Amino acid sequence: MERTLILVKPDGVQRALSGEIITRLERRGLQIIGAKMLKVSNELAHQHYGVHKDKPFFQGLVDFITSSPIIALAVEGKDAIEAARQTMGSTNPLEASPGTIRGDFGLDIGRNLVHGSDSQENAATELALFFDEDELVSYPRDGQRWITES
């Protein structure tokens, strides 16, 4: 099973879309194995967005992610990274397909509601920023056999 990090960003929390976002991920067949609400510190924001540190939009990312609480989710499932990214939709909500989180609820690239890791390497790095290994709980789900073939 593959793991990935999903963040319900400040705009998703402030717009009361957290439950809808989580529901869509779970209905897709992904399993929540860790969840927490937190206020992202400046230090954590710099670590999380470090790959963008030399870009002109870096400080805007930091300012936004630290502006209000987020919900961090550790998600597990078959091809979890790709499945989550398809469920979220394109980064720019105006290019996201209807039926995706961003396509249904977003208008602006700077307020796109949700973050999801884009590779296995980044997922491992990002999960370690937001969760200790003992905070993640993998467990068998009786309905899993109805979601994916073994």
C-alpha positions in Angstrom: 0.0 0.0 0.0 1.2 3.5 -0.9 1.0 6.4 1.6 0.7 10.1 0.9 0.2 13.4 2.8 -2.9 15.5 2.2 -3.3 18.9 3.8 -6.7 20.6 4.0 -5.3 24.2 3.7 -6.5 27.2 5.6 -9.1 28.1 3.0 -10.6 24.6 3.1 -10.8 24.8 6.9 -12.2 28.3 7.0 -14.8 27.5 4.3 -15.9 24.5 6.3 -15.0 22.1 3.5 -12.8 19.7 5.6 -15.5 17.1 5.9 -16.3 17.2 2.2 -12.7 16.8 1.3 -12.1 13.9 3.7 -15.4 12.3 2.5 -14.3 12.5 -1.2 -10.9 10.9 -0.4 -12.6 8.1 1.6 -15.3 7.5 -1.0 -12.5 7.1 -3.6 -11.3 4.2 -1.5 -8.4 5.8 0.3 -7.9 5.1 4.0 -7.1 7.7 6.6 -4.3 6.3 8.8 -3.5 9.6 10.6 -5.2 12.9 11.1 -4.6 16.1 13.1 -5.5 19.7 13.1 -2.7 22.1 13.7 -1.5 25.7 13.2 1.6 25.4 11.0 4.6 27.2 12.4 6.9 29.4 10.3 9.6 26.8 10.7 7.4 23.9 9.5 6.1 26.0 6.6 9.7 26.7 5.5 10.5 23.0 5.7 7.4 22.0 3.8 7.8 24.6 1.0 11.6 24.5 1.0 11.7 23.4 -2.6 10.2 26.8 -3.6 12.5 28.9 -1.4 14.1 30.7 -4.3 10.8 31.4 -6.1 9.0 34.8 -5.9 5.8 33.2 -4.5 7.6 31.4 -1.6 6.8 34.0 1.1 3.1 34.0 0.0 2.9 30.3 0.4 4.4 30.5 3.9 2.1 33.4 4.9 -0.9 31.6 3.7 -0.2 28.1 5.2 0.5 29.8 8.6 -2.5 32.1 8.5 -5.1 29.6 10.0 -5.3 26.0 11.1 -5.0 23.1 8.6 -5.9 19.5 8.8 -3.1 17.1 8.0 -4.0 13.6 6.8 -1.9 10.6 6.3 -3.7 8.5 3.6 -3.0 5.0 2.5 -4.2 2.9 -0.4 -3.4 1.4 -3.8 -1.8 4.1 -5.9 -2.7 6.5 -3.2 -0.7 9.4 -4.6 -2.2 9.4 -8.1 -5.7 8.6 -6.7 -5.5 11.5 -4.3 -4.2 13.9 -7.0 -7.0 12.9 -9.4 -9.5 13.5 -6.6 -8.1 16.9 -5.9 -7.9 18.0 -9.5 -5.4 20.3 -11.2 -3.5 22.8 -9.1 -5.2 25.7 -10.8 -8.9 25.3 -10.0 -9.9 26.9 -13.2 -8.3 24.1 -15.1 -9.6 21.4 -12.7 -12.3 19.1 -14.0 -15.8 19.3 -12.5 -16.2 16.5 -9.9 -12.8 17.2 -8.4 -12.3 19.0 -5.1 -10.7 22.0 -6.8 -13.0 21.9 -9.8 -16.1 22.0 -7.6 -14.9 24.4 -4.9 -12.0 26.5 -6.1 -11.6 29.6 -8.2 -8.0 30.8 -7.5 -4.7 29.0 -7.7 -3.6 30.7 -4.4 -6.7 29.4 -2.7 -6.9 25.8 -4.0 -8.1 24.2 -0.7 -5.9 21.1 -0.5 -2.3 19.9 -0.9 -1.2 16.4 -1.9 2.2 14.9 -2.3 3.3 14.5 -5.9 5.7 11.5 -5.6 6.6 8.7 -3.3 9.8 10.4 -2.3 8.0 13.7 -1.5 5.2 11.8 0.3 7.7 10.1 2.6 9.4 13.4 3.3 6.2 15.3 3.8 4.6 12.6 6.0 7.7 12.7 8.3 7.3 16.5 8.7 3.7 16.3 9.9 3.5 12.8 11.6 5.7 10.7 13.8 5.5 7.0 12.7 3.7 6.0 15.9 0.9 8.5 15.0 0.0 6.4 11.9 -2.3 3.5 12.3 -2.6 1.0 9.4 -5.5 -1.4 10.0 -7.5 -3.9 7.9 -10.8 -2.6 6.6 -13.5 -5.2 5.9 -14.7 -3.4 2.8 -11.2 -3.2 1.2 -11.9 -6.3 -0.9 -14.7 -4.3 -2.6 -12.4 -1.5 -3.5 -9.3 -3.1 -5.0 -8.3 -6.6 -6.1 -5.7 -8.2 -3.9 
